Amino acid sequence: MIAYWQRSGAETTQPTWFDRSGRVLGTLGEPAEYFGVALSPDERNVAIEMHEPGGGRVSAWLIDTATGTRSRFASHGEWVGLPLWSADSARVLVTDFSERLRGLPLGGGPAVEIPAGVGGKWPTAWTRDEKTIVFSEPSQVRDIGMLGTDGAPAQPLVQTPFSELQGRLSPDDAWLAFQSDESGRDEVYVQAFPGGGHKLRVSTSGGASPVWRRDGGALFHVAPNGDLVESELAASASGLRVRSSRVLFRPPPSRATLDRQRFAVTADGQRFLFNAIVPMKVPGVITVVQGWQPPQP
């Protein structure tokens, strides 16, 4: 006799606010199967991917940070996602994971079609002038590159025998933060954008998912044990140096998927938005199978 309960679907998550001590400040929207979290620069909206119930489609949605209301923003075929905000919070860049990128205005009007082919590329950052997109190649050995929104061909930014991803631009577009496993584990690095050159290692004992503070003076990342770490940066002869690092708190488990933004930070660096996993409730129905026989070899 065997008794079992079956988990249905993927993990349910909910955007959740935390302060610098890890205290929960509130949640946004309703729990659902979300991926990533992208806070607009004006902090009025969150762009997020949602796996819609009753089907396999994933669409881009907006959640109003004041009211928590959720509205579908973009959908196409089976999947639209990886939202990136423009610096003025007026447009969201989305991809349908084929050959198309679109800049969608919040106030209505026509979408801006990006002519450059992006098949197999995952956008992770958008420059302030909206002329350049940073992307990663989701292949076995991942690299970071950039392409122009005017149709200019893709160019490499970080190309090594190791895996690099999560390329994030500083607010002034002067620096590129990313994670790489060249040391044997994921660590967070910073180098000049777009020229490269000297590479500064920011994390000391492993790190992933870098996010800049709005003034560019600090970088946040997630340590291997889940701790949220803040590193203060300062100018140096070689470009940047780490002035200090501190552990802020350990958030609850959140969904982190490839190059999606795992968390967002408010402009003042005082609040953090994580796509937190909602604890799963054991279903009320348990199936009992009587007379079960193991399969014959």
C-alpha positions in Angstrom: 0.0 0.0 0.0 1.3 3.5 -0.9 -0.1 6.8 0.2 1.1 10.0 -1.5 0.3 13.6 -2.3 1.3 15.3 -5.5 2.7 18.7 -5.9 0.9 20.6 -8.7 2.7 23.2 -10.9 5.7 25.3 -10.1 6.4 27.3 -7.0 4.2 30.2 -6.2 5.9 33.5 -5.5 5.0 37.0 -4.5 7.0 40.3 -4.7 7.8 41.1 -1.1 9.4 44.3 0.4 12.1 44.1 3.0 14.0 46.8 4.9 17.8 46.7 5.5 17.4 44.5 8.6 15.3 41.9 6.8 12.0 43.0 8.3 9.0 42.4 5.9 7.4 45.7 4.9 4.6 44.3 2.7 3.8 42.5 -0.5 2.7 43.4 -4.0 -0.1 41.9 -6.0 -1.5 38.4 -5.6 0.7 35.3 -5.3 1.3 33.6 -8.7 4.0 31.9 -10.6 6.3 34.9 -11.3 9.8 35.1 -12.8 12.2 37.9 -11.9 11.3 41.4 -10.7 12.1 44.7 -12.3 11.3 48.0 -10.4 10.9 51.1 -12.6 13.3 53.9 -11.9 10.5 56.1 -10.6 9.4 53.2 -8.3 5.8 53.4 -9.4 5.6 50.0 -11.2 7.1 46.6 -11.2 7.5 44.7 -14.5 7.4 41.0 -14.0 6.9 37.8 -16.0 4.0 35.6 -15.0 3.1 32.0 -16.0 -0.6 32.3 -16.6 -2.8 29.6 -15.0 -4.5 27.2 -17.2 -1.9 27.2 -20.0 1.8 27.3 -20.8 1.9 31.0 -21.8 4.2 33.4 -19.9 3.4 37.1 -20.3 4.8 40.4 -19.0 2.7 42.1 -16.4 2.9 45.4 -14.5 2.2 45.7 -10.7 1.4 49.2 -9.4 3.5 49.7 -6.3 1.0 52.0 -4.6 -2.1 49.9 -5.1 -0.8 46.4 -5.8 -3.0 46.0 -8.8 -1.7 43.8 -11.6 -2.3 44.3 -15.4 -1.1 42.4 -18.4 1.4 44.5 -20.4 2.7 42.3 -23.2 2.0 38.8 -24.6 3.0 37.0 -27.8 2.8 33.3 -28.5 4.1 31.2 -25.7 6.5 33.5 -23.9 7.3 37.2 -23.5 9.6 38.3 -20.8 12.9 39.6 -19.5 11.5 43.2 -19.0 14.0 46.1 -18.8 13.0 49.7 -18.0 14.1 52.8 -19.8 15.8 55.4 -17.6 12.7 57.7 -17.7 10.3 54.8 -16.7 8.3 55.5 -19.9 9.1 52.3 -21.7 9.7 48.6 -21.0 11.9 46.5 -23.3 10.7 42.9 -23.7 11.7 40.0 -25.8 9.7 37.1 -27.1 12.8 34.8 -27.1 12.9 34.5 -30.9 14.2 37.3 -33.1 12.4 40.3 -31.7 12.8 43.0 -29.1 10.2 45.6 -28.5 10.2 48.8 -26.5 6.6 49.2 -25.2 5.4 52.7 -24.0 3.4 52.8 -20.8 1.3 55.7 -22.1 0.1 53.9 -25.2 1.3 54.5 -28.8 3.3 52.3 -31.1 6.0 49.9 -29.9 9.6 50.5 -30.9 10.8 47.5 -32.8 14.5 46.7 -32.4 15.8 45.5 -35.8 18.8 43.6 -34.5 18.4 39.9 -34.4 18.3 38.6 -30.8 17.6 34.9 -31.3 19.2 33.0 -28.4 20.2 36.2 -26.6 18.9 37.3 -23.2 18.8 41.1 -22.6 20.0 42.1 -19.2 20.6 45.9 -19.4 19.6 48.9 -21.5 21.7 52.1 -21.7 20.2 55.5 -20.7 20.1 56.7 -24.3 18.3 53.4 -25.3 20.8 52.8 -28.1 22.6 49.8 -26.7 21.4 46.5 -25.1 23.6 44.3 -23.0 22.8 40.6 -23.3 24.1 37.1 -22.4 24.2 34.0 -24.5 22.3 31.2 -22.8 24.7 28.5 -24.1 26.8 26.0 -22.3 29.6 28.5 -21.9 27.8 31.9 -21.4 29.3 35.2 -22.6 28.2 38.8 -22.4 27.8 41.0 -25.4 26.1 44.2 -26.6 24.1 45.1 -29.7 22.7 48.4 -31.0 19.0 49.2 -31.3 19.7 50.7 -34.7 20.6 47.3 -36.1 24.3 47.4 -35.5 25.7 43.8 -35.1 26.4 42.3 -31.8 29.9 42.8 -30.2 31.5 40.9 -27.3 31.9 42.5 -23.9 33.1 39.6 -21.7 34.1 36.6 -23.7 36.2 33.9 -21.9 36.3 30.1 -21.6 34.2 30.5 -18.4 30.5 31.4 -17.9 29.5 35.0 -17.4 26.0 36.3 -17.0 23.8 38.9 -15.1 25.4 41.8 -16.9 24.1 45.0 -15.2 25.0 48.6 -16.0 25.7 51.2 -13.4 23.2 54.1 -13.4 25.7 56.3 -15.4 26.5 53.5 -17.9 30.2 53.7 -17.0 30.5 50.3 -15.4 29.3 46.8 -16.1 28.8 44.4 -13.1 28.4 40.7 -13.8 29.0 37.3 -12.3 31.6 34.8 -13.5 32.8 31.3 -12.5 36.4 31.8 -13.6 37.6 31.3 -10.0 35.8 28.0 -9.8 32.6 29.4 -8.3 30.4 32.4 -9.1 31.8 35.7 -8.0 30.7 39.3 -8.8 33.0 41.5 -10.9 33.0 45.1 -12.3 34.7 46.4 -15.4 34.5 49.6 -17.4 31.8 49.8 -20.0 32.1 49.4 -22.9 35.9 49.3 -23.0 36.6 46.6 -20.4 40.2 46.6 -19.2 40.9 46.1 -15.5 38.4 43.8 -13.8 37.5 44.4 -10.1 36.3 41.4 -8.1 33.7 42.7 -5.7 32.6 39.6 -3.8 35.1 37.7 -1.6 33.5 34.3 -0.9 31.1 33.8 -3.8 28.4 36.0 -5.2 25.7 36.3 -7.8 22.9 38.6 -9.1 24.5 42.0 -8.8 22.3 45.1 -8.5 23.5 48.7 -8.4 22.4 51.4 -6.0 20.9 54.3 -7.8 23.8 56.6 -7.1 26.3 54.0 -8.4 28.2 54.1 -5.1 27.3 50.6 -4.0 26.7 47.2 -5.4 24.4 44.5 -3.9 24.7 40.8 -4.5 23.5 37.5 -3.1 26.1 35.3 -1.4 26.1 31.5 -1.8 24.4 31.0 1.6 21.6 33.4 0.6 22.8 36.5 2.5 22.3 39.9 0.8 25.6 41.7 0.8 26.2 45.5 0.2 29.6 46.6 -1.1 30.5 50.3 -1.1 32.6 51.4 -4.0 35.0 54.3 -4.5 37.1 55.7 -7.3 40.7 54.5 -7.5 43.7 54.8 -9.9 42.6 51.7 -11.7 38.9 52.8 -11.8 37.0 51.5 -8.8 37.9 49.8 -5.5 35.8 48.1 -2.8 35.7 50.4 0.2 33.7 48.2 2.5 31.3 45.2 2.4 28.7 44.2 4.9 26.0 41.5 5.2 22.5 43.1 5.5 20.2 40.1 6.0 19.2 36.7 4.7 16.0 37.0 2.7 13.7 34.0 2.5 14.1 31.7 -0.6 13.3 33.5 -3.8 13.1 32.4 -7.4 16.3 33.1 -9.3 16.3 32.0 -13.0 19.2 32.6 -15.2 19.5 36.2 -16.2 16.3 37.5 -14.6 16.6 40.1 -11.9 16.4 38.3 -8.6 15.7 41.4 -6.6 15.4 45.2 -6.9 16.5 48.1 -4.7 14.9 51.5 -4.1 16.9 54.6 -5.0 17.9 55.3 -1.4 19.1 51.7 -0.9 16.8 51.3 2.1 14.2 48.8 0.7 14.5 45.6 -1.3 12.0 43.8 -3.4 12.4 40.0 -3.7 10.3 37.6 -5.7 9.8 35.5 -2.5 8.6 31.9 -2.7 5.3 31.4 -0.9 5.4 28.5 1.5 3.6 25.6 -0.1 0.6 24.2 1.7 0.1 20.4 1.7 -3.0 19.6 -0.3 -6.0 18.2 1.6 -6.3 15.1 -0.6 -3.9 12.1 -0.2 -4.1 9.3 -2.7 -3.9 5.7 -1.4 -2.9 2.9 -3.8 -3.8 -0.6 -2.5 -2.1 -3.7 -3.9 0.7 -1.8 -5.6 3.3 -3.9 -7.2 6.8 -2.7 -8.2 7.5 -2.7 -11.9 9.1 -5.8 -13.3 12.7 -5.4 -14.5 
